[in-house]
Amino acid sequence: MAADQAWRACLGVLPETEEVTGDEFVRELRFPVSDVEEVQITWDVTDDSVRVRHRRDGRVVCDLFREMATLLTVAGTGPGAEVIVEYGSDGWSGRARIQVLPAVVIEDTLLRS
């Protein structure tokens, strides 16, 4: 999982303990894309699960939940930034790319091997 400073460098925000549960092993990051749009990422550092929620006008547009996460990272590319989640187990693997800047775009691919 990406270090806190990587989140700050790419998105300007730091992860915190998840607000809803208060569980110290569940981290949460809220990134305001605009005045009416937000991407919320939560991950359980002990159970290897990641949830990405994209909200617009207070409503959930996309709720992506992935278990067996093997990678959660953030990357900046010029004016853009994206979150990458890789997940999988024996016989299958997946990758979700969540672009948060300059606009939210979510791609999720699952492959059997």
Secondary structure, 3 states (H helix, E strand, C coil): CCCHHHHHHHHCCCCEECCCCCCCCEEEEEEECCCCEEEEEEEECCCCEEEEEEEECCEEEEEEEECCEEEEEEEEECCEEEEEEEEEECCEEEEEEEEEECCCEEEEEEEEC
